[in-house]
Amino acid sequence: MKATRLLFIIIFFCQTGVAQQKIISGDSLLLIEHTLHKIDKNINFTVVPGPVYSSSTYLGFAVIPMLVYNLHKADTISPPSSTAALFYFNFYGSWIVAAKQNFYWNNNKWRAIITLGYGELKSKFFGVRRDTVVISNNEKNYVWMSEQTFFATLTCYRKIAGSFYGGLEYSYENITQNGKDSAASEQLRKDGVLLGNYTQSILSPTFVWDNRDNLFWTTKGYYARLNIRNSSILVFSASDYLVVESFMNGYHCLSRKNKRFTLAWRIYLQGSWGDVPYIQLANYGSGDDFRGYTGGKYVNRSKVNLQAELRYDIWKFITISGFLGTGKAFGNISDFGKSVWLPSGGVSLYLNVIPSRNIRAYISLALARQDYGVYVGLGQSF
């Protein structure tokens, strides 16, 4: 996935460009917590503001306010629900306004997620099917494209048995894509990008396995997801295609006496068939939580990556980590050997911004092949 909805997901819930934010002391965080508890012990609030930079969209600014609460105080099994918003702009004409609502209720038997967003993003377009060589950030390798998008997504899961959930996701997007100028538009057309305005309407059967000990900061358990995105003109979409996306995360506490050392790992797979639009193609390093590569560089029908991160709690409010990973984008299985491997590695700093919920903000630095990335987000990197 790419552009406005993708940047929303990346900044809002996982990762993006660079952020520099004030480090709040542990005592200050506790004071904020105590003040909020005097108003309502069930509600927590935090705001993560800061500059955001990526080599694809350049310098901007994002503000992410977030409320965390329990829907029913008597329900001690369900994870806390949350309400969050995103306000983003950069100095090159991009802007996004979005919101996300997570619901958990009925002793964790039901889960629902609602996202809404609107904005315009101007970003670099490197092309499609260029995964057989390593691409630099040289200006000769890209043109500028603009994407204006309204999107809405509704997902609902029901527990089937144990830690296994099943449900349905519906997403709608109204998209307008164009090149910055006639030369850029011509390059986009050559790579099969649909210009002008079109809509996507997608129904996605979704299955989840989730036995994590904590949704916001996991030290034990597994989280896996299979999403089958089916777009059809029968549901008022501009084209027919199928995208299958899956991942599995594992978390292992490496110290018996305490939970200071945690090993987290992630395997991600995506494949697509049919008349797939550009924003639904496999975009390496975008939408898969893989760090170090500029979004839009390696785009094809399929991708795979794996990564591991070792996290160490050096203090109750601060965690540091190191991570490594590799993977590739490719067309069909027969093309797998032709594509280059794309490894990366780096370090992260996590700051506990809501101690009572163990919700953390993070900043990560990743180095890759002729590329790099600095990322900011709420929660875990994956």
C-alpha positions in Angstrom: 0.0 0.0 0.0 1.2 3.5 -0.6 0.5 7.3 -0.2 -2.0 9.0 2.0 -3.6 5.9 3.7 -0.1 4.3 4.0 1.5 7.4 5.5 -1.4 7.6 8.0 -0.9 4.0 9.1 2.9 4.4 9.3 3.0 7.6 11.3 -0.1 6.8 13.4 0.4 3.2 14.4 3.9 2.1 13.5 6.6 4.1 11.9 7.7 6.9 9.5 10.2 9.6 9.1 12.2 11.4 11.8 10.7 12.7 15.0 12.4 14.7 17.7 10.3 15.0 20.8 10.9 16.2 24.3 11.9 13.5 26.7 9.5 13.7 29.7 10.9 12.5 33.0 9.3 9.6 34.8 8.2 11.9 37.7 6.4 14.2 35.3 4.6 11.3 33.6 3.4 10.0 37.0 2.1 13.5 37.9 0.1 13.6 34.6 -1.3 10.1 35.4 -2.3 11.1 38.9 -4.0 14.3 37.7 -6.0 12.3 35.1 -7.0 9.7 37.7 -8.5 12.4 39.9 -10.8 13.2 37.0 -11.5 9.6 35.9 -9.4 6.6 37.0 -10.5 4.7 33.8 -9.0 7.2 31.3 -5.4 7.8 30.2 -4.3 10.5 27.7 -1.1 11.2 25.9 0.1 13.4 23.0 3.1 12.6 20.8 4.1 15.7 18.7 7.2 16.2 16.6 8.9 16.9 13.3 8.7 14.1 10.8 11.1 13.4 8.0 11.3 10.8 5.3 13.4 10.7 2.1 10.1 10.1 0.2 8.0 13.0 1.5 10.7 15.3 3.2 10.2 17.4 6.3 6.8 17.7 8.0 5.1 17.9 11.4 2.8 15.4 13.1 0.7 15.5 16.3 -0.9 12.2 17.6 -3.3 12.6 20.6 -4.5 9.3 22.2 -7.1 8.3 24.8 -7.0 4.9 26.4 -9.8 3.5 28.5 -11.9 0.4 29.4 -15.4 0.2 28.0 -16.7 -1.7 31.1 -14.9 -1.5 34.4 -16.2 -4.9 35.4 -14.6 -6.4 32.3 -11.1 -7.3 33.5 -10.3 -9.6 30.6 -10.7 -7.3 27.6 -7.7 -5.1 26.6 -8.3 -1.4 26.9 -10.0 0.4 24.0 -8.5 3.5 22.5 -9.3 6.6 20.5 -6.6 8.4 18.5 -6.2 11.1 15.9 -3.5 12.2 13.5 -2.8 15.8 12.3 0.0 15.9 9.8 1.4 18.4 7.3 4.7 19.0 5.6 6.3 22.0 3.8 5.7 20.7 0.3 1.9 20.7 0.2 1.1 17.4 1.9 -1.5 17.1 4.7 -3.5 14.4 6.5 -6.3 14.4 9.1 -7.3 11.0 10.4 -8.8 9.1 13.3 -8.7 5.5 14.6 -11.0 3.8 17.1 -10.2 0.4 18.7 -13.0 -1.4 20.7 -12.5 -4.5 22.9 -15.5 -5.8 24.8 -17.4 -8.8 26.2 -14.4 -10.4 27.9 -12.3 -10.0 24.8 -14.8 -12.0 22.7 -15.3 -9.1 20.3 -13.0 -6.6 18.7 -13.7 -3.8 16.3 -11.5 -1.2 14.5 -12.7 1.9 12.7 -10.4 4.3 10.7 -11.2 7.4 8.8 -8.9 9.8 7.0 -8.6 12.4 4.3 -5.6 14.2 2.9 -3.2 14.8 0.1 0.3 13.4 -0.1 3.1 14.4 -2.5 5.8 11.7 -2.7 8.5 10.2 -4.9 7.6 7.6 -7.5 10.5 5.2 -8.3 8.6 2.9 -10.5 7.3 -0.7 -10.5 9.2 -4.0 -10.9 12.7 -2.4 -10.2 13.6 -5.0 -7.6 16.4 -6.7 -9.5 18.9 -4.0 -8.6 19.7 -1.8 -5.6 18.2 1.7 -6.1 19.8 4.8 -4.7 18.0 8.0 -3.7 19.5 9.9 -6.7 16.9 12.4 -8.1 17.3 10.7 -11.5 15.6 7.6 -10.1 12.2 9.1 -9.4 9.5 11.6 -10.3 7.0 13.3 -8.1 3.4 12.1 -7.8 0.4 13.5 -5.9 -2.4 11.4 -4.3 -5.5 12.8 -2.8 -7.5 10.2 -0.8 -10.5 9.7 1.4 -10.6 6.4 3.1 -12.7 4.5 5.6 -12.2 1.0 7.1 -14.4 -1.1 9.4 -13.1 -4.3 10.9 -14.9 -6.6 13.3 -13.6 -9.9 14.8 -15.3 -12.5 16.9 -13.5 -15.1 19.1 -14.0 -18.5 17.5 -12.0 -20.7 20.0 -9.2 -20.0 22.4 -7.0 -17.2 21.0 -8.4 -17.6 17.4 -10.6 -14.9 15.9 -12.4 -14.6 12.6 -14.1 -11.7 11.0 -14.7 -9.4 8.1 -13.1 -6.1 7.0 -14.6 -3.6 4.6 -12.6 -0.7 3.2 -13.6 2.2 0.9 -11.2 4.6 -0.8 -11.8 7.5 -3.2 -8.4 8.3 -4.8 -7.1 10.9 -7.2 -3.6 10.3 -8.5 -1.5 12.5 -10.9 2.1 13.2 -11.7 3.6 16.6 -10.7 3.9 17.5 -14.4 3.4 16.0 -17.8 6.7 14.1 -17.8 5.9 12.6 -14.4 2.4 11.6 -15.5 3.8 9.9 -18.6 6.2 7.9 -16.4 3.4 6.9 -14.1 1.3 5.7 -17.1 4.3 3.7 -18.4 4.4 1.8 -15.1 0.7 1.1 -15.2 -0.5 3.6 -12.6 -4.1 4.6 -13.0 -4.3 8.4 -13.2 -7.2 10.6 -12.3 -10.0 9.7 -10.0 -11.2 6.1 -9.1 -12.7 4.2 -6.2 -11.8 1.0 -4.4 -14.3 -1.1 -2.4 -12.8 -4.1 -0.7 -14.2 -7.0 1.4 -11.6 -8.9 3.3 -12.2 -12.1 5.3 -9.7 -11.8 8.2 -8.3 -14.3 10.7 -6.3 -13.6 13.8 -4.4 -15.6 16.4 -3.6 -13.5 19.5 -2.4 -14.8 22.8 0.0 -11.8 23.7 0.3 -11.0 27.4 -0.1 -7.3 26.6 -1.2 -5.6 23.4 0.8 -2.4 23.9 4.1 -4.0 25.2 4.4 -7.7 24.7 6.9 -9.9 26.4 5.3 -13.3 25.7 3.0 -14.8 23.1 2.2 -14.8 19.4 0.2 -12.6 17.1 -0.6 -13.7 13.6 -3.0 -12.3 11.0 -4.3 -13.4 7.6 -6.1 -10.9 5.5 -7.7 -11.7 2.1 -8.5 -8.5 0.3 -11.0 -9.1 -2.5 -11.9 -6.1 -4.8 -14.6 -6.4 -7.4 -16.7 -4.3 -9.6 -19.7 -6.1 -8.0 -19.0 -4.1 -4.9 -18.5 -0.8 -6.8 -14.7 -1.0 -7.1 -12.8 0.2 -10.2 -11.0 -3.2 -10.8 -11.0 -6.8 -9.9 -8.1 -8.2 -7.9 -7.0 -10.3 -4.9 -4.4 -9.5 -2.4 -3.4 -12.0 0.3 -1.4 -10.5 3.3 -0.2 -12.4 6.3 2.3 -12.0 9.1 3.3 -13.7 12.4 5.0 -12.1 15.4 6.6 -14.0 18.2 7.6 -12.6 21.7 9.9 -14.4 24.1 11.1 -13.3 27.6 14.7 -14.2 27.9 15.2 -13.6 31.6 13.4 -15.7 34.2 13.9 -13.3 37.2 12.5 -10.3 35.4 11.1 -9.2 32.1 14.0 -6.9 31.1 15.1 -8.9 28.0 12.6 -9.6 25.3 13.2 -11.2 21.8 10.6 -10.2 19.2 10.5 -11.5 15.7 8.3 -11.0 12.7 7.7 -12.8 9.4 5.7 -11.0 6.7 4.3 -12.3 3.3 2.2 -10.6 0.6 1.0 -11.7 -2.8 -1.4 -10.3 -5.3 -3.3 -11.3 -8.5 -5.5 -9.6 -11.1 -5.7 -5.9 -12.1 -4.0 -4.6 -8.9 -3.7 -0.8 -8.6 -0.4 0.7 -7.5 -1.4 1.5 -3.9 -2.3 -2.2 -3.3 0.9 -3.6 -4.7 3.6 -5.0 -2.4 5.6 -2.0 -1.4 8.8 -3.1 0.5 9.3 -1.3 3.7 5.8 0.3 3.7 2.9 -1.3 5.6 5.0 -4.3 6.7 6.9 -2.6 9.6 10.3 -3.2 7.9 12.6 -0.4 8.6 15.4 1.2 6.6 14.0 1.5 3.0 12.3 4.4 1.4 8.7 3.6 0.5 8.1 3.2 -3.2 11.6 2.0 -4.2 10.8 -1.7 -4.5 7.2 -2.3 -5.6 5.9 -5.5 -7.2 3.2 -8.1 -6.8 4.8 -9.9 -3.9 7.2 -9.4 -1.0 8.6 -11.3 2.0 10.7 -10.1 4.9 11.7 -11.3 8.3 13.2 -9.3 11.2 14.2 -9.7 14.9 14.5 -7.2 17.7 16.2 -7.6 21.1 14.7 -5.3 23.7 16.2 -4.4 27.0 14.5 -2.4 29.8 17.3 -0.3 31.3 14.8 1.6 33.5 11.0 1.4 34.2 10.4 4.2 31.7 13.1 3.6 29.1 13.9 0.6 26.8 16.6 0.3 24.2 16.8 -2.3 21.4 18.8 -3.5 18.4 17.2 -5.1 15.3 18.2 -6.9 12.1 16.2 -8.1 9.1 16.1 -9.0 5.4 13.7 -9.7 2.6 12.8 -8.8 -0.9 10.0 -7.7 -3.3 9.3 -9.8 -6.4 6.7 -10.7 -9.0 5.8 -14.3 -9.2 7.5 -17.3 -7.4 9.5 -17.9 -10.6 11.0 -14.4 -10.3 12.1 -14.8 -6.7 15.7 -15.5 -7.4 16.0 -12.5 -9.7 15.2 -10.0 -7.0 17.9 -8.5 -4.7 18.0 -9.2 -1.0 17.3 -6.0 1.0 18.8 -6.3 4.6 18.8 -3.6 7.2 19.7 -3.1 10.9 19.4 -0.5 13.6 18.6 0.7 17.1 15.5 2.0 18.9 14.7 4.0 22.0 11.3 3.4 23.7 9.8 5.9 26.2 6.9 4.8 28.4 4.4 7.7 27.9 1.5 6.0 29.8 3.1 3.9 32.6 -0.2 2.5 34.0 -1.0 1.1 30.5 2.6 0.4 29.5 2.1 2.4 26.3 5.4 3.6 24.7 6.5 6.0 22.1 9.6 5.1 20.1 12.2 6.5 17.7 14.3 4.1 15.6 17.3 4.5 13.3 17.8 2.0 10.6 20.6 1.6 8.0 20.1 -0.4 4.7 21.5 -0.9 1.3 22.0 2.7 -0.2 19.2 3.8 2.1 18.3 4.7 5.7 15.3 5.5 7.8 14.5 7.2 11.1 11.0 6.3 12.5 8.6 7.4 15.2 5.5 5.8 16.5 3.3 4.7 19.4 3.4 1.2 20.8 5.9 -1.4 19.7 7.7 -1.3 16.3 6.0 -4.6 15.6 
